[in-house]
Amino acid sequence: MFTMRNTKSIIINVISYFFIMLFIYAGISKVLDFENFQVQIAQSPVLTRYAGTISYAVIIGEILICILLFFERIRPIGLLASSVIMSAFTVYIFIILNYSEFVPCSCGGILERMGWTEHLVFNIVCVVIAVFAYIIIRNQRGSSRTNTITALLICNIGVGLFVGGLFLSSEYLIKNENNFTRRFIPHPIYDEETIDLKSNSFYFAGKSGDSIFLGNREAPLLLASVDPEFKRTVMDTLSLDDYNYPFISVVLNVEYPYFSISDGTVPVLFEGKFPDKTGKKAKGNFPYYSVIKMTEPNQYIIKTTLAANREAILGLYDSKNDKLDLKTSILEKQMDGMFDTDGHFSLDLSQRKMVYTYYYRNQFIITNLRLENKTTGHTIDTINDAQIHVKDMANGIRKMNAPPLEVNQLQDVCGNLLFNISKLRGRYESKNRWKEANVVDVYNFNSSTYQHSFYVYHYNGQNVRDMLVTKQYLYILTGNKIIRYKRRL
């Protein structure tokens, strides 16, 4: 006949073996893919500094808890430890979901099959049942309720404070503030106008005066044009004279009346001239690329990667003569030549200039459209060297094994000005303002001098996705909207 004591013992055993199976599964998952697990830990904004230690400590801790839970004599310690480690995981996920600017990749085990919110709920349930079992077993063994509750509170609150302390001590927080001061001018943009594009997959493909051309990542042959009056959007469908290619990510470039259609993963280029809307395949072997911009008919600047050393490089491509001219002296390697040179370039055809802005350091490069006469300028923050950590995996893939410090996000040029959306908060700048707006820093790239800054506020809580500047206007893509502001300067 079952007694209440037998029932409680069964509950304790079931909960104990549940945690044994959970931690064995989680530990084995991490060990089998340890290299990737360690990289993912390092990508966490909470654990970056401590990835090496924590990656081993988590696995060892899970194994030790299994041992504690298996032996009945020391099972109370195992249940207490189970509640503590699950509390640590719970606080960690809560911080990631509520205080991190990005959500990193998962870290193995059950989390691979759950979303972060679902895993938060799962962890909370695990904490509750571990605490429940610990209270029962301590009560069975004659411990006072005061001592039991005290042990639970000290251990679980303590581990929560510890994880919170890791977050507060992380470079992730302090790197958002640098010892520099911006100059904000009053009302540099005004008279906001909005058009609903009905889709969030548009990007800026080109401009002609104040006529704006948009490509669409989901419908790659769709061309949207916005008239200078900003009253309507006209949708056209382009075509190709050959569709027999495995396209993955098609890019549309418009330098009116010329346009090009290409895919950096497919060695083929289609070119056309309006009003004809058919792109015709160019002869020759078009190079692979990550970024491409048309400078004039049949002439392009591309960013690509050298196969020999996997380093990024800029080059010129002449589609008429099928000629590729790589320029090895433009991008400046600091570490790996791949991630540390990552960035984006914009063209000012009126000035005949190319401006390349690094993502992870405070530098931009200016050349002419032949990638000659190189000069450099600096953004106003303090990050001279790219703060990245790179690891070559056993399968040959190179990964960042820690979240990089992103300095610059989006850029465009107009006249002699570089408009740069920065990711770093300066002195005396409100944290709340940074949550609701993007900061645009303006530089004169001819003199390499900082001019001023201004805020572009999020529209319906959505961040800026793309930016384009003309002589009179600043255009923003955010969510399903294209927004136009008049420029005062």
N, C-alpha and C positions, 0 to 999 in steps of 0.2 A: 504494500500500500504506500502510495506516494505521500510524503509529508511536505509541509511548506519548505523545510530545509532542503529536501531532495529537489524540489522544483527550482529553488534558487541556485542550487549547484548545477543543475542542467543548464539554466540560463547563463551562468558564468562560463561553463564549458563551451556552450555554443558561441558566445561572444568571443571567447579566447581563441577558438579555432577559426572563427571568421577572420580575426586580425592576423593570425598566423598565415592563413591562405592569402590574405590581402598583401601582407608584407613580403611573403615569398614571391608572389607573382610580380609585385612592383620591383623588388630587388633584382630578380632574374632578368626582367625586361631592361633594366638599366645596365646590368653587367653585359648582356649580350650586345648592346649598342652603346657601350660606355663612351666611346669617343664622341659620338653625336650628342649623348646626354650631357657630357661636360661642356661642349660648345653651347648647347641650349641653356644650360645654367649660366654660362658667362654672358649670354645675351639678355639676361634678366636685368632690369633697372635696379632691382633690390640687391642682387647677389654678385654683380660684376666683379667687384674687388676680391671676392672670396670664393670664386668658382672652383679653384683647385681643391681647397680644403673641404668645401661643402659637398662637392660631388662624391668624395670618398666618405665623408661623415654620414651622409644620408643613407648610403648603402650599408655601411657598417652598423649604423643605428637600427635599421630595419631588421638586419640579421640578429642583432643582440636582443631586440624586443621579441622576436620569434622564440629565442631560447628561453627568455624569461617567462613567456606565456606557456611554454610547453611543460615546464616543471611546476607541479602544483604548489610546492613549498614557496617558490618565489613569484608565483603568479600575480599577487597584488602589485608588486613592483612593475611587472609587465603591463598590467592594465593601466596603472598610473602613467607609465612611459607611453603607452598607446594614446592616451588622451592628450599627453603633452605634444607628441609629434604631430598628431592630427590638428591640434590647436595651432601649432606653428604653420602647418600647411594652410590652414584656414585664414589666419591673419595675412600670410603671404599673398594668397589669391585675392583677399579683400583689398589689399593695398594695390595690387596690379590693376584690378578692375576700377578702383575709385580714385587713385592718385598718380597712376602712371600715364604718361602721354602716349604710350604705345603698349600693346599687349604682345609679349614675346611668344616664341614658339613653345609648344608643350614640352614637358620634361620626362616623358616616358610613362610606362605603367598604365594605370587606368585612365590617366589624363589624355592619352592618345585617342581614346574613344569617347571622350566627353568634351563638351564645351566648358569654358572657364566658369560660367555661371552655374551650370549643372554640377561641376566638380566642387564648387563652393558649398552648394546644398548637401552634396554627398559627404563632404568633410564635416560639416556641422552635425549631421546625423551620426557620423562615426564618433565625434567628440561626446555627444550625448550618451550613446550606448556604452562607451568606454567608462565614462564617469558613473553611469548607472551600475555597471558591473563592479567597478572599484568600491563603490559605497556598499554594495551587497556583501562582497567578500570580506571587506574590513569589518563589517557588522557581524558576520559569521565568526570572525576570529577574535571578537571581543574588544575591538578598538573603539575608543570613544568617538562619538559623532563629531565632536569639536576638532579632534586631531585629524580625522578623515577630511573634513571640509577645509581645514587649514592647509593640509598637504595639497589638496586639489587647487585651492586658490593660489597658493604661493607658486606652485609649479606651472600652472596654466597661464596665470597672469604674467608670471616672470618670462615665460617663453614668448608671449605676445609682445611684451616690452622689448625683448631682445630682437625679435624680427623687425619691430618698428625702428629700433635703434640702428639696425643694418641699413634700413632705407634712408634714415636721416643722415647717416654718415657716408652714404654712397656718393660717388662723384656725380651721379645723375642729377642731384639737386643743385650742388654748388656750381656745376658747369653751365647752368642756365643764367648765371649772373656773372658779369665780367666787369673789370675796372675801367669802364668807358662810359661816356655820357653822350647821348644823342641830342640833337637840336631839332625839336619839333616846331614846325611853323604852322600858323593858324590857317585853316581852310585851304589846303593845297589842292584838294579835289572837292567837287560840289555838284549839285544838280544830278542826283542819282536817277538813272532810267533803267528799266528792267524789261527783258523779253523772256517769256517762258519757252524753252526749247523742247519741252516734253521728254527730255532724255538727259541723263548725266554722263553720257559717253562721248560728248563732243570735245574737241580740242582745237586750238588755233592752228590753222594750216597756212595762213598768209594774210597779207593786207595789200590794198592798193589805195593810197590816200586814207580816207575813212570808210572805205568799203572793206568789210571783214569777211574772211573765208574760214569755214570750219570743216574739219574732217570728223569722222565718227568711228570709234574703235570697234563698235559692234556691227556697224553697217559700213564697211571700209570703202565702198564706192559711192557713198552718199556725200554730196557736197552741199553745205548750207552757206548761203551768202546773206550778209546783213547790210542793208543799204545805208548810205551816209546819214540819212535822216533818222535812222534807228527806229523805224516804224514797223518794219516787217522783215521776215526771214523767208528767203526763197530756197526751196529744196530741189536739187537736181541729182540725177543719178548718172555717174560716169560709167564708162564701159572700157573693156580691154580687148585687144585683138587676139589675145591668147590667154585662156584661163587654165591651162594645163600645168599648174604649179601648186605645190603644197603650201599655200600661204598660211601664215600663223598670225603675224602682226603687221598689217599693212599701214604704211604711212603716206599721207597725201601732203605734197608741198605745192603751194601756189605762189608764183611770182608773175602776176597777171600781165599779159594774157597766157602765160605759159604755166603748165602744171606737170607734175611727175607723180607716179605711183610706184611704190617699191616696198619691199619687205626685207629687213636686215638679215633674215635667216634664209633667204632664197636669192640666188645670184642672177636676178633679172630686174630690169628697169623699164618702166613704161613712161613715155613722154607724150604730151599733147599740147595743143594751142587752141584756146577758145576762139570762135564759138564751137569748134568741133569738140565734142565731149568724149572722144575715144582715145584712150592711151595706146600708143603703138610701141611695140617692144623694140628697145634699142639693141643694136648689134654689139657683140662683144661679151666679155665675162665680167659682169657687174660684181664689185666686191661685197663681202659681208660687212655689216656695220651695226653700231648701236644707236648712233644719231646721224641724221642727214639733213642738210639745208641746201636749197638751190640758191646760187648767187646770180646766175643769168642762164639763158637757154644753154643746155648741155653742160653746164658747169656746176659742180657741187663741192661742198666741204663735208667730209664725213669724219666720224670718230669710229675707230675700229680697234681690234686687239691683235697683236702680233702672235702668231701661232708658236713661234720659237720660245718666247719667254712670258707669254700671256700678259704683256704690258700694253696699256692703252696708248693710242697714237692718233694724231690728226693727219688728214691727207686731203689731196685734191683729186677729184675724178672728172675726167673729160669724156662724156659719153659719146661724143661725135667721133673721137679718135680712139676710144677705148683705152684711155691712158690713166693710170693711177700713180700719183706722186706722193709718197708718204714723207711727212716732215717729222723727223725724230727729235728735233730740238725745241719743240713748242711746249709740250707737257713736261713738267719737272717732277721727277721721281724723288720721293722721300724715303719710302720703305719698299713696297712691293711693286710699284709701278702700275698697279691695277686699281685697287680700292683707293689708294692715297691720291691718285690723279683723277678720281671720279668727279664729274661735274657736267656742266651744260654750256653750250655756246649759243649766242644770239648774233644776228647780223644787222648792221645798219647800212643799207645799200646806198643811201644818200651820202654817207660819209666814207663809203667803201671800207668799212671796218668790221672785223670779227672780234667779239669779246667772249672769252671763255672764263667762266667763274667756277672755282673749285667748291665742291660741297662741304669739305671737311677742314678747310683752312681759310685764312683771311687774305686770299689773293685772287686777283683776276688778271687775265692776259689780254693784251690788245695787239692785233696784227692787221695788216691789210687783207683783202680778200684772196690774195695769193699766199697767205700765211707767211708774209715777210715783214721785216721791220718790227720785230717783237719788242714790246715794252710791258711793264707790269705795274699794277696798282694794288692797293690793300684796302680791305674793308676795315671798319673802325674798331672791330673787336680785337681781342688779344691772342687769338689762336693762330700762331705762326705755323705750327706743325700739326699735321693730321693726327688726331687722337683715335687711332684704330688699332685693333689687334687681329692679326690674320693667322689662320692655321691651314696648312695643307693636309687634307684628309687622306686616309689610306687609299681611297678610291680615286685619288687624283684631283678631286674637286677642292678648290680653294674657298674657304669661308671666313667671314668675320666671326671671331669667337667672343666678341663683346659688342654691345651696342655702340656704334660710333657716335662721336660728338658731331652732330650736324650743325654747321655754321651757316650755310646759305642754302635756300630751298628753291626759289623760282627767280628767273631773271628775264628781262627784256631790255632792249636798247632803242633809243630814239634820239635823233640829233646827235649830240655829243654826251648824252646822259645814259647811265646805267641805272636801271631800277631793279633793286635786289630785295627780295623778301628774306629777312634774316630769321634765324632760329634762336638767337641769343638775346637775353634780356640785359639791358644796360643798367647802370646805377640810377636810382630814384624812379624806376619804372614800376608801375603797379602790376602785381601778379594777376589781379582780377582783370585788368585791361588786357593782359596777354592771353587770358582765357577766351576773350570775346572778340579779339581782333588780330590781324596780321600786321607786322611792322614792315614798311617799305623804306629802305635806305636808298638815297639818290646820290650818285657819284658822277662827276665830270670825268669821263674816261680819257679825254685828251690830256688833261692836266693831272689825272690820277688823284683827284681831291674829293673829299666828302662834302656834300652840299647841305642836305637836310634829311629829315625823316617824317613820315606821316603814318597814321593808322588806316587800315582798310578793315572795317568791321564785318564780322561774319554775317551772312544773310540767312535768317532762320536757323541760326546756330551752326551753319555749315561753313567749313574752311574754304579758302581759296584753292582751286584746283589748277588753274592756268591763268596767265596774265599776258596782256598785249598792250603796247603803248603806241599811240600815234601823236602827231604834233599837237592835237587839240584834246585828245581823250585818253583815258585809262580804261581798258576793258578787262573784266574779270569773269571767269567761269567758276560757278559754285553751284553744286547740286544740279538742278535742271535749268538754271538761269544763266543768262549772260547779262552782265550789268555794265553800264557805261557811266563814267564820271567825267565831267569836264575838268581839265587841268588848268590850274591857275599859273603854274610855273612849268 
